[in-house]
Amino acid sequence: MKKIKKIKIKLNGREKLINDNLRIQTLIKDLKIPLKKVAIELNQEIIDKKKLNKIKIKKNDKIEIVHFIGGG
């Protein structure tokens, strides 16, 4: 059985170990974050949600997940 390699990333300012070759969409799903209520930034660039399934997370990537909060 092949061992899954782990890589270190920064997620919302905290170090996190994740599986290598993980896609952003899978990370969001694993974290149980509703896609409709967040903006996702990868290395200081906002990501188009239609492309989340195509983008693989690389070692030392910085991901920020910003929640939208309604108010009045």
Sequence and secondary structure as in RCSB ss.txt:
>XXXX:A:sequence
MKKIKKIKIKLNGREKLINDNLRIQTLIKDLKIPLKKVAIELNQEIIDKKKLNKIKIKKNDKIEIVHFIGGG
>XXXX:A:secstr
     EEEEEETTEEEEEETT BHHHHHHHTT  GGGEEEEETTEE  GGGTTT B  TT EEEEEE     
